[in-house]
Amino acid sequence: MRRLAFTVLLLSVASAYGAAKDETAAELKARLESARPEERPELCIQIARRQLRNADKLYSEGKVDQARDAVDDIVTYSEKARDAATQTKKHLKNVEIDVRKMAEKLRDIKRTLVLEDQAPVEQAVRRLEDVRTTLLKEMFAKENKKAKK
């Protein structure tokens, strides 16, 4: 009986986690509006990750205009994650790591594109690097302030 209860509990937790993980970018965007400030960096990064997958898929399918919109969303929500993390002073490191990984993936995607389609992706990579630089400055500025005390 105990084993059955544990199994049911485990399955319910797994299904709840799976349902939360399957949220679309639009659903996450709707949740972002009402989220607490300390939850916003993670939600923004989740949106950016989903849009990164969408962009990769859309470029593979040859839907360049839709893929460019997804790339714009990646940058927009990465910048929002940076702003929220900087404001709350939480999740700075996690956001920086996620943005670095997304920039690397965009570089990989760029290499698969024809020359005409590479410029917007390269611009997005540069903007993501600016986001990373800002986050790193914020993270190390905190350490410098502590060292002076």
BELTA-V202464 format. One record per residue. N is the residue number from 1. RES is the residue in one letter. OMEGA is omega as a letter, one per 20 degrees, with the letter a starting at -180 (none if undefined). NEAR is the number of other C-alpha atoms within 12 Angstrom. D_CENTER is the distance of its C-alpha to the mean C-alpha in Angstrom with 1 decimal. Layout:
BEGIN
N	RES	OMEGA	NEAR	D_CENTER
N	RES	OMEGA	NEAR	D_CENTER
END
This chain:
BEGIN
1	M	r	7	42.2
2	R	r	8	39.9
3	R	r	9	38.2
4	L	r	10	37.8
5	A	r	11	36.2
6	F	a	12	33.8
7	T	r	13	32.8
8	V	r	14	32.4
9	L	r	14	30.2
10	L	r	14	28.1
11	L	r	14	27.7
12	S	r	14	26.9
13	V	r	14	24.1
14	A	r	14	22.8
15	S	r	14	23.0
16	A	r	14	21.3
17	Y	r	13	18.4
18	G	r	12	18.3
19	A	r	13	18.6
20	A	a	17	15.7
21	K	a	18	13.6
22	D	r	16	15.0
23	E	r	20	13.9
24	T	r	21	13.2
25	A	r	28	10.7
26	A	r	20	13.9
27	E	r	20	14.6
28	L	r	29	11.4
29	K	r	26	12.1
30	A	r	16	15.5
31	R	a	22	14.7
32	L	a	26	12.8
33	E	a	16	16.1
34	S	a	14	18.0
35	A	r	17	15.8
36	R	a	15	17.2
37	P	a	25	15.9
38	E	r	23	15.0
39	E	a	26	12.8
40	R	a	36	10.8
41	P	a	37	8.4
42	E	r	36	7.3
43	L	r	38	7.6
44	C	r	42	5.7
45	I	r	41	2.4
46	Q	r	37	4.6
47	I	a	41	5.6
48	A	r	41	3.7
49	R	r	37	4.3
50	R	r	30	7.5
51	Q	r	36	8.3
52	L	r	42	8.2
53	R	r	25	10.6
54	N	a	29	12.5
55	A	r	34	13.0
56	D	a	33	14.3
57	K	a	20	16.5
58	L	r	22	17.7
59	Y	r	31	18.7
60	S	a	18	20.5
61	E	r	14	22.3
62	G	r	17	23.3
63	K	a	18	21.7
64	V	a	24	20.8
65	D	r	17	20.7
66	Q	r	21	18.3
67	A	r	31	16.0
68	R	r	32	16.3
69	D	r	24	15.2
70	A	r	33	12.0
71	V	r	45	11.5
72	D	r	29	12.3
73	D	r	34	9.8
74	I	a	43	7.0
75	V	a	40	8.9
76	T	a	27	9.9
77	Y	r	40	6.9
78	S	r	48	5.8
79	E	r	34	9.5
80	K	r	33	9.7
81	A	r	45	7.6
82	R	a	46	10.1
83	D	a	30	12.9
84	A	r	29	12.5
85	A	r	36	12.3
86	T	a	31	15.2
87	Q	a	19	17.1
88	T	a	18	17.1
89	K	r	24	17.3
90	K	r	25	15.2
91	H	a	30	12.1
92	L	a	36	12.5
93	K	a	27	12.8
94	N	r	26	9.9
95	V	r	42	7.5
96	E	a	35	9.7
97	I	a	25	9.7
98	D	r	34	6.1
99	V	r	45	6.5
100	R	r	29	9.9
101	K	r	24	9.2
102	M	r	39	7.4
103	A	r	33	10.4
104	E	r	22	12.7
105	K	r	27	11.9
106	L	r	42	12.4
107	R	r	27	15.6
108	D	r	19	16.7
109	I	a	32	16.3
110	K	a	29	18.2
111	R	a	19	21.0
112	T	a	18	21.7
113	L	r	26	22.1
114	V	a	16	25.4
115	L	a	12	26.0
116	E	a	13	25.8
117	D	a	22	22.2
118	Q	a	24	20.9
119	A	r	20	21.1
120	P	r	28	18.2
121	V	r	41	15.9
122	E	r	28	17.5
123	Q	r	22	17.1
124	A	r	35	13.4
125	V	r	32	13.4
126	R	r	22	15.7
127	R	r	29	13.7
128	L	r	40	10.7
129	E	r	29	13.5
130	D	r	22	14.9
131	V	r	36	11.8
132	R	a	34	12.3
133	T	r	24	16.0
134	T	r	26	15.8
135	L	r	36	14.0
136	L	r	26	16.5
137	K	r	19	19.3
138	E	a	27	18.5
139	M	a	25	18.4
140	F	r	16	21.6
141	A	r	18	23.3
142	K	a	18	23.3
143	E	r	13	25.1
144	N	r	12	27.6
145	K	r	11	28.5
146	K	a	10	29.2
147	A	a	9	31.2
148	K	a	8	33.4
149	K	none	7	34.5
END
